[in-house]
Amino acid sequence: MIIYLKKFGTLLNGRVFGREAFAALLPSLNRMKDNERIEVDCGGVEVLTPAWADEFLTSLIDKFGDNVVLKNAENPAVKETLIFLEETNKIKFNRE
């Protein structure tokens, strides 16, 4: 499965909005096969705040672990948020 974050907007901020985005996607995620890869494409996202990303990306990692891979995460705002969450939550995002 490929998740294009820009479908949720280019300015992804707010814990509530991140939680809502994850909840909206959850029915599709629950239909996935075991060990199916989830590619999260960050292309086109201008701003990704730690609050939004924590609710969305950390929830993905909690549920699907190493099956989640982030792509196109070179934007400085995205990159710094991922680094912050890795340090804060003691997790590691798989990146391609």
Biopython code that builds the backbone (N, CA, C, O; Angstrom):
import numpy as np
from Bio.PDB.StructureBuilder import StructureBuilder

atoms = [
    (1, "MET", "N", (0.844, -1.170, 0.000)),
    (1, "MET", "CA", (0.000, 0.000, 0.000)),
    (1, "MET", "C", (0.894, 1.239, 0.000)),
    (1, "MET", "O", (1.914, 1.279, 0.687)),
    (2, "ILE", "N", (0.504, 2.234, -0.766)),
    (2, "ILE", "CA", (1.206, 3.509, -0.777)),
    (2, "ILE", "C", (0.274, 4.577, -0.213)),
    (2, "ILE", "O", (-0.869, 4.712, -0.648)),
    (3, "ILE", "N", (0.774, 5.326, 0.752)),
    (3, "ILE", "CA", (0.028, 6.433, 1.347)),
    (3, "ILE", "C", (0.724, 7.723, 0.935)),
    (3, "ILE", "O", (1.881, 7.951, 1.287)),
    (4, "TYR", "N", (0.025, 8.554, 0.198)),
    (4, "TYR", "CA", (0.560, 9.853, -0.203)),
    (4, "TYR", "C", (0.103, 10.893, 0.819)),
    (4, "TYR", "O", (-1.071, 11.264, 0.855)),
    (5, "LEU", "N", (1.031, 11.357, 1.643)),
    (5, "LEU", "CA", (0.667, 12.309, 2.695)),
    (5, "LEU", "C", (0.067, 13.589, 2.133)),
    (5, "LEU", "O", (-0.766, 14.211, 2.793)),
    (6, "LYS", "N", (0.464, 13.998, 0.940)),
    (6, "LYS", "CA", (-0.054, 15.251, 0.387)),
    (6, "LYS", "C", (-1.563, 15.186, 0.143)),
    (6, "LYS", "O", (-2.201, 16.223, -0.039)),
    (7, "LYS", "N", (-2.139, 13.985, 0.137)),
    (7, "LYS", "CA", (-3.599, 13.874, 0.029)),
    (7, "LYS", "C", (-4.296, 14.434, 1.268)),
    (7, "LYS", "O", (-5.474, 14.789, 1.227)),
    (8, "PHE", "N", (-3.549, 14.505, 2.365)),
    (8, "PHE", "CA", (-4.092, 15.088, 3.593)),
    (8, "PHE", "C", (-3.806, 16.585, 3.667)),
    (8, "PHE", "O", (-4.297, 17.274, 4.561)),
    (9, "GLY", "N", (-3.007, 17.083, 2.722)),
    (9, "GLY", "CA", (-2.662, 18.497, 2.673)),
    (9, "GLY", "C", (-1.159, 18.682, 2.590)),
    (9, "GLY", "O", (-0.393, 17.739, 2.792)),
    (10, "THR", "N", (-0.746, 19.896, 2.293)),
    (10, "THR", "CA", (0.689, 20.183, 2.219)),
    (10, "THR", "C", (1.216, 20.770, 3.527)),
    (10, "THR", "O", (2.423, 20.773, 3.768)),
    (11, "LEU", "N", (0.310, 21.265, 4.367)),
    (11, "LEU", "CA", (0.661, 21.784, 5.689)),
    (11, "LEU", "C", (0.003, 20.876, 6.727)),
    (11, "LEU", "O", (-1.159, 21.069, 7.087)),
    (12, "LEU", "N", (0.747, 19.899, 7.194)),
    (12, "LEU", "CA", (0.195, 18.906, 8.113)),
    (12, "LEU", "C", (0.569, 19.291, 9.536)),
    (12, "LEU", "O", (1.704, 19.101, 9.975)),
    (13, "ASN", "N", (-0.410, 19.837, 10.241)),
    (13, "ASN", "CA", (-0.150, 20.275, 11.611)),
    (13, "ASN", "C", (-1.350, 19.985, 12.494)),
    (13, "ASN", "O", (-2.482, 19.877, 12.021)),
    (14, "GLY", "N", (-1.084, 19.863, 13.760)),
    (14, "GLY", "CA", (-2.140, 19.668, 14.753)),
    (14, "GLY", "C", (-2.350, 18.207, 15.099)),
    (14, "GLY", "O", (-2.568, 17.365, 14.228)),
    (15, "ARG", "N", (-2.281, 17.931, 16.374)),
    (15, "ARG", "CA", (-2.461, 16.565, 16.869)),
    (15, "ARG", "C", (-3.836, 16.005, 16.485)),
    (15, "ARG", "O", (-3.949, 14.851, 16.072)),
    (16, "VAL", "N", (-4.863, 16.822, 16.622)),
    (16, "VAL", "CA", (-6.222, 16.363, 16.310)),
    (16, "VAL", "C", (-6.331, 15.982, 14.834)),
    (16, "VAL", "O", (-6.949, 14.972, 14.499)),
    (17, "PHE", "N", (-5.736, 16.779, 13.955)),
    (17, "PHE", "CA", (-5.819, 16.503, 12.523)),
    (17, "PHE", "C", (-5.025, 15.251, 12.148)),
    (17, "PHE", "O", (-5.439, 14.499, 11.265)),
    (18, "GLY", "N", (-3.904, 15.024, 12.802)),
    (18, "GLY", "CA", (-3.141, 13.806, 12.571)),
    (18, "GLY", "C", (-3.913, 12.572, 13.013)),
    (18, "GLY", "O", (-3.915, 11.549, 12.329)),
    (19, "ARG", "N", (-4.563, 12.680, 14.154)),
    (19, "ARG", "CA", (-5.385, 11.578, 14.672)),
    (19, "ARG", "C", (-6.547, 11.302, 13.735)),
    (19, "ARG", "O", (-6.867, 10.142, 13.474)),
    (20, "GLU", "N", (-7.190, 12.356, 13.222)),
    (20, "GLU", "CA", (-8.311, 12.190, 12.283)),
    (20, "GLU", "C", (-7.859, 11.552, 10.976)),
    (20, "GLU", "O", (-8.561, 10.709, 10.417)),
    (21, "ALA", "N", (-6.683, 11.952, 10.486)),
    (21, "ALA", "CA", (-6.160, 11.373, 9.247)),
    (21, "ALA", "C", (-5.892, 9.881, 9.426)),
    (21, "ALA", "O", (-6.219, 9.079, 8.551)),
    (22, "PHE", "N", (-5.302, 9.515, 10.554)),
    (22, "PHE", "CA", (-5.046, 8.104, 10.822)),
    (22, "PHE", "C", (-6.353, 7.326, 10.940)),
    (22, "PHE", "O", (-6.471, 6.223, 10.406)),
    (23, "ALA", "N", (-7.324, 7.892, 11.631)),
    (23, "ALA", "CA", (-8.626, 7.228, 11.792)),
    (23, "ALA", "C", (-9.322, 7.040, 10.445)),
    (23, "ALA", "O", (-9.975, 6.021, 10.219)),
    (24, "ALA", "N", (-9.185, 8.013, 9.559)),
    (24, "ALA", "CA", (-9.802, 7.905, 8.233)),
    (24, "ALA", "C", (-9.165, 6.791, 7.412)),
    (24, "ALA", "O", (-9.839, 6.152, 6.604)),
    (25, "LEU", "N", (-7.896, 6.559, 7.610)),
    (25, "LEU", "CA", (-7.163, 5.552, 6.852)),
    (25, "LEU", "C", (-7.265, 4.157, 7.475)),
    (25, "LEU", "O", (-7.030, 3.157, 6.796)),
    (26, "LEU", "N", (-7.605, 4.086, 8.730)),
    (26, "LEU", "CA", (-7.600, 2.831, 9.469)),
    (26, "LEU", "C", (-8.432, 1.706, 8.837)),
    (26, "LEU", "O", (-7.964, 0.567, 8.828)),
    (27, "PRO", "N", (-9.635, 1.959, 8.308)),
    (27, "PRO", "CA", (-10.378, 0.859, 7.677)),
    (27, "PRO", "C", (-9.600, 0.194, 6.537)),
    (27, "PRO", "O", (-9.636, -1.028, 6.395)),
    (28, "SER", "N", (-8.907, 0.984, 5.733)),
    (28, "SER", "CA", (-8.092, 0.413, 4.655)),
    (28, "SER", "C", (-6.914, -0.363, 5.213)),
    (28, "SER", "O", (-6.564, -1.426, 4.700)),
    (29, "LEU", "N", (-6.307, 0.163, 6.256)),
    (29, "LEU", "CA", (-5.168, -0.501, 6.867)),
    (29, "LEU", "C", (-5.561, -1.839, 7.482)),
    (29, "LEU", "O", (-4.798, -2.804, 7.425)),
    (30, "ASN", "N", (-6.733, -1.890, 8.060)),
    (30, "ASN", "CA", (-7.188, -3.125, 8.704)),
    (30, "ASN", "C", (-7.473, -4.246, 7.712)),
    (30, "ASN", "O", (-7.561, -5.408, 8.107)),
    (31, "ARG", "N", (-7.619, -3.915, 6.434)),
    (31, "ARG", "CA", (-7.862, -4.925, 5.399)),
    (31, "ARG", "C", (-6.565, -5.452, 4.780)),
    (31, "ARG", "O", (-6.603, -6.311, 3.899)),
    (32, "MET", "N", (-5.451, -4.953, 5.225)),
    (32, "MET", "CA", (-4.167, -5.356, 4.653)),
    (32, "MET", "C", (-3.787, -6.765, 5.089)),
    (32, "MET", "O", (-4.200, -7.251, 6.142)),
    (33, "LYS", "N", (-2.986, -7.401, 4.243)),
    (33, "LYS", "CA", (-2.466, -8.722, 4.568)),
    (33, "LYS", "C", (-1.329, -8.582, 5.569)),
    (33, "LYS", "O", (-0.694, -7.532, 5.664)),
    (34, "ASP", "N", (-1.082, -9.651, 6.311)),
    (34, "ASP", "CA", (0.040, -9.660, 7.247)),
    (34, "ASP", "C", (1.337, -9.411, 6.481)),
    (34, "ASP", "O", (1.533, -9.931, 5.383)),
    (35, "ASN", "N", (2.197, -8.626, 7.063)),
    (35, "ASN", "CA", (3.515, -8.313, 6.507)),
    (35, "ASN", "C", (3.479, -7.547, 5.187)),
    (35, "ASN", "O", (4.494, -7.468, 4.495)),
    (36, "GLU", "N", (2.323, -6.980, 4.827)),
    (36, "GLU", "CA", (2.263, -6.141, 3.629)),
    (36, "GLU", "C", (2.995, -4.828, 3.902)),
    (36, "GLU", "O", (2.852, -4.233, 4.970)),
    (37, "ARG", "N", (3.763, -4.398, 2.940)),
    (37, "ARG", "CA", (4.565, -3.181, 3.067)),
    (37, "ARG", "C", (3.690, -1.941, 2.916)),
    (37, "ARG", "O", (2.799, -1.885, 2.068)),
    (38, "ILE", "N", (3.969, -0.952, 3.758)),
    (38, "ILE", "CA", (3.270, 0.332, 3.687)),
    (38, "ILE", "C", (4.311, 1.390, 3.348)),
    (38, "ILE", "O", (5.224, 1.650, 4.132)),
    (39, "GLU", "N", (4.169, 1.994, 2.181)),
    (39, "GLU", "CA", (5.061, 3.067, 1.774)),
    (39, "GLU", "C", (4.356, 4.394, 2.029)),
    (39, "GLU", "O", (3.269, 4.640, 1.507)),
    (40, "VAL", "N", (4.977, 5.237, 2.828)),
    (40, "VAL", "CA", (4.440, 6.558, 3.132)),
    (40, "VAL", "C", (5.259, 7.567, 2.328)),
    (40, "VAL", "O", (6.427, 7.817, 2.625)),
    (41, "ASP", "N", (4.628, 8.137, 1.312)),
    (41, "ASP", "CA", (5.300, 9.081, 0.427)),
    (41, "ASP", "C", (5.076, 10.494, 0.957)),
    (41, "ASP", "O", (3.946, 10.980, 1.006)),
    (42, "CYS", "N", (6.169, 11.144, 1.352)),
    (42, "CYS", "CA", (6.110, 12.488, 1.923)),
    (42, "CYS", "C", (6.267, 13.580, 0.870)),
    (42, "CYS", "O", (6.293, 14.763, 1.208)),
    (43, "GLY", "N", (6.370, 13.203, -0.383)),
    (43, "GLY", "CA", (6.550, 14.173, -1.462)),
    (43, "GLY", "C", (5.408, 15.177, -1.512)),
    (43, "GLY", "O", (4.240, 14.807, -1.389)),
    (44, "GLY", "N", (5.748, 16.443, -1.693)),
    (44, "GLY", "CA", (4.745, 17.495, -1.787)),
    (44, "GLY", "C", (4.324, 18.094, -0.460)),
    (44, "GLY", "O", (3.589, 19.081, -0.433)),
    (45, "VAL", "N", (4.777, 17.513, 0.641)),
    (45, "VAL", "CA", (4.448, 18.047, 1.960)),
    (45, "VAL", "C", (5.426, 19.169, 2.277)),
    (45, "VAL", "O", (6.640, 18.963, 2.273)),
    (46, "GLU", "N", (4.903, 20.339, 2.546)),
    (46, "GLU", "CA", (5.745, 21.500, 2.862)),
    (46, "GLU", "C", (6.055, 21.595, 4.354)),
    (46, "GLU", "O", (7.173, 21.930, 4.744)),
    (47, "VAL", "N", (5.066, 21.300, 5.177)),
    (47, "VAL", "CA", (5.227, 21.376, 6.634)),
    (47, "VAL", "C", (4.643, 20.112, 7.252)),
    (47, "VAL", "O", (3.519, 19.712, 6.949)),
    (48, "LEU", "N", (5.432, 19.497, 8.121)),
    (48, "LEU", "CA", (4.988, 18.327, 8.872)),
    (48, "LEU", "C", (5.389, 18.566, 10.325)),
    (48, "LEU", "O", (6.565, 18.483, 10.679)),
    (49, "THR", "N", (4.405, 18.861, 11.149)),
    (49, "THR", "CA", (4.722, 19.173, 12.542)),
    (49, "THR", "C", (4.853, 17.884, 13.360)),
    (49, "THR", "O", (4.271, 16.859, 13.008)),
    (50, "PRO", "N", (5.613, 17.943, 14.441)),
    (50, "PRO", "CA", (5.743, 16.771, 15.297)),
    (50, "PRO", "C", (4.398, 16.262, 15.833)),
    (50, "PRO", "O", (4.203, 15.053, 15.959)),
    (51, "ALA", "N", (3.485, 17.162, 16.145)),
    (51, "ALA", "CA", (2.187, 16.733, 16.687)),
    (51, "ALA", "C", (1.422, 15.890, 15.674)),
    (51, "ALA", "O", (0.936, 14.809, 16.007)),
    (52, "TRP", "N", (1.311, 16.382, 14.434)),
    (52, "TRP", "CA", (0.597, 15.638, 13.383)),
    (52, "TRP", "C", (1.295, 14.314, 13.120)),
    (52, "TRP", "O", (0.657, 13.262, 13.083)),
    (53, "ALA", "N", (2.602, 14.372, 12.937)),
    (53, "ALA", "CA", (3.368, 13.172, 12.612)),
    (53, "ALA", "C", (3.317, 12.143, 13.734)),
    (53, "ALA", "O", (3.277, 10.942, 13.470)),
    (54, "ASP", "N", (3.318, 12.600, 14.975)),
    (54, "ASP", "CA", (3.246, 11.672, 16.101)),
    (54, "ASP", "C", (1.939, 10.902, 16.066)),
    (54, "ASP", "O", (1.927, 9.686, 16.253)),
    (55, "GLU", "N", (0.856, 11.594, 15.832)),
    (55, "GLU", "CA", (-0.448, 10.918, 15.791)),
    (55, "GLU", "C", (-0.582, 9.988, 14.588)),
    (55, "GLU", "O", (-1.199, 8.928, 14.691)),
    (56, "PHE", "N", (-0.017, 10.371, 13.465)),
    (56, "PHE", "CA", (-0.177, 9.580, 12.237)),
    (56, "PHE", "C", (0.948, 8.559, 12.070)),
    (56, "PHE", "O", (0.694, 7.355, 12.030)),
    (57, "LEU", "N", (2.176, 9.031, 11.973)),
    (57, "LEU", "CA", (3.292, 8.134, 11.675)),
    (57, "LEU", "C", (3.637, 7.211, 12.838)),
    (57, "LEU", "O", (3.895, 6.025, 12.634)),
    (58, "THR", "N", (3.642, 7.745, 14.048)),
    (58, "THR", "CA", (3.939, 6.890, 15.194)),
    (58, "THR", "C", (2.859, 5.835, 15.365)),
    (58, "THR", "O", (3.154, 4.704, 15.749)),
    (59, "SER", "N", (1.621, 6.189, 15.085)),
    (59, "SER", "CA", (0.531, 5.195, 15.150)),
    (59, "SER", "C", (0.732, 4.101, 14.106)),
    (59, "SER", "O", (0.473, 2.928, 14.376)),
    (60, "LEU", "N", (1.193, 4.481, 12.913)),
    (60, "LEU", "CA", (1.497, 3.479, 11.877)),
    (60, "LEU", "C", (2.601, 2.535, 12.342)),
    (60, "LEU", "O", (2.500, 1.317, 12.191)),
    (61, "ILE", "N", (3.651, 3.115, 12.906)),
    (61, "ILE", "CA", (4.776, 2.300, 13.384)),
    (61, "ILE", "C", (4.322, 1.381, 14.520)),
    (61, "ILE", "O", (4.702, 0.211, 14.566)),
    (62, "ASP", "N", (3.519, 1.906, 15.421)),
    (62, "ASP", "CA", (3.023, 1.093, 16.532)),
    (62, "ASP", "C", (2.228, -0.106, 16.033)),
    (62, "ASP", "O", (2.319, -1.198, 16.593)),
    (63, "LYS", "N", (1.456, 0.102, 14.986)),
    (63, "LYS", "CA", (0.571, -0.955, 14.472)),
    (63, "LYS", "C", (1.271, -1.895, 13.492)),
    (63, "LYS", "O", (0.999, -3.096, 13.484)),
    (64, "PHE", "N", (2.174, -1.353, 12.662)),
    (64, "PHE", "CA", (2.739, -2.156, 11.569)),
    (64, "PHE", "C", (4.257, -2.303, 11.612)),
    (64, "PHE", "O", (4.823, -3.023, 10.789)),
    (65, "GLY", "N", (4.917, -1.650, 12.536)),
    (65, "GLY", "CA", (6.349, -1.834, 12.751)),
    (65, "GLY", "C", (7.210, -1.620, 11.519)),
    (65, "GLY", "O", (7.074, -0.624, 10.809)),
    (66, "ASP", "N", (8.095, -2.572, 11.281)),
    (66, "ASP", "CA", (9.072, -2.465, 10.196)),
    (66, "ASP", "C", (8.466, -2.537, 8.805)),
    (66, "ASP", "O", (9.179, -2.348, 7.820)),
    (67, "ASN", "N", (7.190, -2.801, 8.698)),
    (67, "ASN", "CA", (6.539, -2.830, 7.387)),
    (67, "ASN", "C", (6.298, -1.427, 6.839)),
    (67, "ASN", "O", (5.921, -1.272, 5.677)),
    (68, "VAL", "N", (6.512, -0.405, 7.666)),
    (68, "VAL", "CA", (6.303, 0.986, 7.256)),
    (68, "VAL", "C", (7.625, 1.569, 6.770)),
    (68, "VAL", "O", (8.635, 1.522, 7.472)),
    (69, "VAL", "N", (7.602, 2.121, 5.552)),
    (69, "VAL", "CA", (8.787, 2.728, 4.948)),
    (69, "VAL", "C", (8.417, 4.121, 4.472)),
    (69, "VAL", "O", (7.397, 4.305, 3.808)),
    (70, "LEU", "N", (9.250, 5.106, 4.812)),
    (70, "LEU", "CA", (9.025, 6.489, 4.392)),
    (70, "LEU", "C", (9.835, 6.786, 3.143)),
    (70, "LEU", "O", (11.008, 6.428, 3.043)),
    (71, "LYS", "N", (9.183, 7.450, 2.186)),
    (71, "LYS", "CA", (9.846, 7.830, 0.943)),
    (71, "LYS", "C", (9.712, 9.334, 0.742)),
    (71, "LYS", "O", (8.790, 9.961, 1.264)),
    (72, "ASN", "N", (10.641, 9.903, -0.019)),
    (72, "ASN", "CA", (10.617, 11.327, -0.355)),
    (72, "ASN", "C", (10.529, 12.207, 0.889)),
    (72, "ASN", "O", (9.739, 13.149, 0.946)),
    (73, "ALA", "N", (11.351, 11.883, 1.877)),
    (73, "ALA", "CA", (11.333, 12.611, 3.147)),
    (73, "ALA", "C", (12.540, 13.544, 3.275)),
    (73, "ALA", "O", (13.060, 13.737, 4.374)),
    (74, "GLU", "N", (12.986, 14.121, 2.156)),
    (74, "GLU", "CA", (14.170, 14.980, 2.158)),
    (74, "GLU", "C", (13.875, 16.429, 2.531)),
    (74, "GLU", "O", (14.790, 17.167, 2.896)),
    (75, "ASN", "N", (12.621, 16.847, 2.445)),
    (75, "ASN", "CA", (12.252, 18.210, 2.804)),
    (75, "ASN", "C", (12.740, 18.481, 4.227)),
    (75, "ASN", "O", (12.486, 17.678, 5.126)),
    (76, "PRO", "N", (13.439, 19.603, 4.447)),
    (76, "PRO", "CA", (13.984, 19.875, 5.791)),
    (76, "PRO", "C", (12.944, 19.843, 6.910)),
    (76, "PRO", "O", (13.236, 19.364, 8.006)),
    (77, "ALA", "N", (11.747, 20.343, 6.652)),
    (77, "ALA", "CA", (10.707, 20.341, 7.690)),
    (77, "ALA", "C", (10.296, 18.913, 8.041)),
    (77, "ALA", "O", (10.091, 18.589, 9.211)),
    (78, "VAL", "N", (10.179, 18.076, 7.036)),
    (78, "VAL", "CA", (9.824, 16.668, 7.252)),
    (78, "VAL", "C", (10.975, 15.954, 7.953)),
    (78, "VAL", "O", (10.766, 15.239, 8.934)),
    (79, "LYS", "N", (12.171, 16.147, 7.452)),
    (79, "LYS", "CA", (13.352, 15.476, 7.982)),
    (79, "LYS", "C", (13.563, 15.791, 9.465)),
    (79, "LYS", "O", (13.810, 14.889, 10.265)),
    (80, "GLU", "N", (13.464, 17.068, 9.827)),
    (80, "GLU", "CA", (13.669, 17.466, 11.223)),
    (80, "GLU", "C", (12.585, 16.905, 12.137)),
    (80, "GLU", "O", (12.865, 16.528, 13.275)),
    (81, "THR", "N", (11.360, 16.847, 11.648)),
    (81, "THR", "CA", (10.276, 16.265, 12.450)),
    (81, "THR", "C", (10.532, 14.788, 12.696)),
    (81, "THR", "O", (10.317, 14.301, 13.807)),
    (82, "LEU", "N", (10.985, 14.069, 11.681)),
    (82, "LEU", "CA", (11.264, 12.647, 11.848)),
    (82, "LEU", "C", (12.394, 12.419, 12.853)),
    (82, "LEU", "O", (12.318, 11.523, 13.694)),
    (83, "ILE", "N", (13.428, 13.229, 12.755)),
    (83, "ILE", "CA", (14.537, 13.124, 13.705)),
    (83, "ILE", "C", (14.045, 13.390, 15.126)),
    (83, "ILE", "O", (14.397, 12.664, 16.056)),
    (84, "PHE", "N", (13.240, 14.418, 15.288)),
    (84, "PHE", "CA", (12.690, 14.762, 16.604)),
    (84, "PHE", "C", (11.878, 13.595, 17.174)),
    (84, "PHE", "O", (12.044, 13.237, 18.340)),
    (85, "LEU", "N", (11.006, 13.003, 16.359)),
    (85, "LEU", "CA", (10.178, 11.898, 16.845)),
    (85, "LEU", "C", (11.005, 10.656, 17.159)),
    (85, "LEU", "O", (10.707, 9.934, 18.110)),
    (86, "GLU", "N", (12.033, 10.409, 16.369)),
    (86, "GLU", "CA", (12.896, 9.263, 16.651)),
    (86, "GLU", "C", (13.571, 9.419, 18.017)),
    (86, "GLU", "O", (13.643, 8.470, 18.798)),
    (87, "GLU", "N", (14.054, 10.613, 18.285)),
    (87, "GLU", "CA", (14.717, 10.861, 19.565)),
    (87, "GLU", "C", (13.736, 10.841, 20.727)),
    (87, "GLU", "O", (14.018, 10.264, 21.777)),
    (88, "THR", "N", (12.596, 11.468, 20.537)),
    (88, "THR", "CA", (11.603, 11.576, 21.605)),
    (88, "THR", "C", (10.945, 10.232, 21.931)),
    (88, "THR", "O", (10.791, 9.867, 23.096)),
    (89, "ASN", "N", (10.561, 9.504, 20.876)),
    (89, "ASN", "CA", (9.812, 8.257, 21.067)),
    (89, "ASN", "C", (10.683, 7.011, 21.067)),
    (89, "ASN", "O", (10.181, 5.898, 21.226)),
    (90, "LYS", "N", (12.005, 7.198, 20.886)),
    (90, "LYS", "CA", (12.928, 6.060, 20.852)),
    (90, "LYS", "C", (12.507, 5.030, 19.804)),
    (90, "LYS", "O", (12.452, 3.829, 20.070)),
    (91, "ILE", "N", (12.212, 5.538, 18.605)),
    (91, "ILE", "CA", (11.850, 4.687, 17.478)),
    (91, "ILE", "C", (12.785, 4.997, 16.319)),
    (91, "ILE", "O", (13.559, 5.952, 16.378)),
    (92, "LYS", "N", (12.715, 4.199, 15.277)),
    (92, "LYS", "CA", (13.502, 4.435, 14.074)),
    (92, "LYS", "C", (12.585, 4.272, 12.876)),
    (92, "LYS", "O", (11.971, 3.222, 12.688)),
    (93, "PHE", "N", (12.496, 5.323, 12.063)),
    (93, "PHE", "CA", (11.710, 5.257, 10.833)),
    (93, "PHE", "C", (12.576, 4.648, 9.736)),
    (93, "PHE", "O", (13.729, 5.040, 9.557)),
    (94, "ASN", "N", (12.021, 3.697, 9.012)),
    (94, "ASN", "CA", (12.701, 3.152, 7.831)),
    (94, "ASN", "C", (12.517, 4.149, 6.706)),
    (94, "ASN", "O", (11.395, 4.566, 6.416)),
    (95, "ARG", "N", (13.627, 4.539, 6.062)),
    (95, "ARG", "CA", (13.562, 5.527, 4.971)),
    (95, "ARG", "C", (14.187, 4.946, 3.722)),
    (95, "ARG", "O", (15.139, 4.168, 3.782)),
    (96, "GLU", "N", (13.637, 5.335, 2.601)),
    (96, "GLU", "CA", (14.227, 4.992, 1.300)),
    (96, "GLU", "C", (14.504, 6.241, 0.534)),
    (96, "GLU", "O", (15.002, 6.178, -0.590)),
]
sb = StructureBuilder()
sb.init_structure("model")
sb.init_model(0)
sb.init_chain("A")
sb.init_seg("    ")
for serial, (resi, resn, name, xyz) in enumerate(atoms, 1):
    if name == "N":
        sb.init_residue(resn, " ", resi, " ")
    sb.init_atom(name, np.array(xyz, "f"), 0.0, 1.0, " ", f" {name:<3s}", serial, name[0])
structure = sb.get_structure()
